[in-house]
Amino acid sequence: MQNSIRNGMNDVLTLEVTKNMGNGDIAVLSMPTLINTIETLCSKMLKENLLDNNLTSIGTKINIKHMSPTPTGMNIKAKATVLNVDRNKITFKADVWDQKDLICTGFHNRIIVDKEKFENQANNKLKK
């Protein structure tokens, strides 16, 4: 597997918190949206640095702490940094800030897989 993913690489994603990112009852950023933001950022970073177009990454673990509420209308900035590359296993440190505070911190793991093999593995469940 060839890639250009290295420890210390990082990327940033900035978003405005909209009503559909809330938890339904109150107009604040939801935990599922935080998770999706971190996954999107890490996935994008890996995709941009994989040299083989037959490869992709999938999330395998996320461990975050959501520390402060963020109202709709405020911007958030997520930063992900590669902490470790172990063959096809990548560990990220992720932090998310709103315009006032650090609101989330934690770790996310992804693995690099062959797209076709992974899809075949998933689709084989339909045959059982």
N, C-alpha and C positions, 0 to 999 in steps of 0.2 A: 504494500500500500504506500503510495507516494502522496505526501501532503506537505504543506509549508506551515503547519501549525506548530507554534513554539511557546514554551512557558513565557509568561509576561505579556503576551499579545492581549490587546484589549480593544473594546469598541463601546460606543455609547449610542443610546436610542432615546430620543425625546418625544413625548406625547402630551397632548392635552387631554385631561380627564373629562370625558363626556358622560352624559346621563346613562347611556347604555353600558358603561363600565362599572356602574354602581352595583350594590347588592340587592336592589329591589325595594327595600323598606326606607332607606335613607340615601341621600345623594352624596355618597362618598365612594372612593376607589375600593373595589372589592379584592379579596384575596385571590380568587380565580384569575382576575385581570392581571394582578402582579405576577402570578405564576406564568401566565401566557406571555407577558412582556419579557420576562427573563428567558423563557424558552425560545421566543422569537429572536431575541438578540443573540443568544448563543448559537442557535441554529444558523442564522444569517452569517455569523462570523466564520463558522466552520465551512459552510457552503462556499463562501468567497475564497477559502484557502485550500480546498481540496483540489488536487491536480487531476483527479480521475473523475470524469462526469458520471461514471457508473456507481459512485459512492454517494451516500447521504449520511446524516446523523439522526439518531433517535435519543430522546430523553429517557434515562433509566432511574434517576433519583433527583429529588429536590428537597432541600431542607432550609427553609427560610423563616425568619421572624419578622412579622408585620408589627411595627412599633408605634405607628402614629397615623391617625386618619387624615385623608386628603380629600377636600371637597371637589365636586365637579367644577370645571372652569379653571382649575389650577393645572399647571404643567408639571410633569414628572420627568426625571432624567435617570435612566438605568445605565449602569456601567458593569460590564462583565470582563473579567480578566482570567486568562488561562493560568491555572496554578500548576497543573501536572498533565503531562502527556505520557501515557503508558500504552504503547502500541496503538490499539484502536479505542482506548478509554481516555476521555478527556474530562478533567475536573476544572470547574470554573468557580471563582469567587464573584458573587453578585451583590451590588448595592443599588438601592433606588432612593432618590431624593425627590421631595416636592420643592416648591419655591422657598420653603422655610426650614425643613428638617430632613435628616436621614430618616426614611420611613420604613425601610426594609433592608435586611442584610442576610446573607446566607450562602449556600453552595448548591451547585447544580452539576450533575454528571450526565454525560452523553457518550454514546459509542458510535463509531463509524462502521457502517454496514454496506454491503452490496445491495443496491436497490432491488434488483430483480430477485435475488435469493430471499431477501426479507419479505417482499410482497408474496412470493410463492409460499413461503412458510406460513404467512398469515392466511392466505387463500386456501391452503390445505385444510384448515379448520372447517371450511364449508363442506368439504367432502366427507367428513367423519360423521 
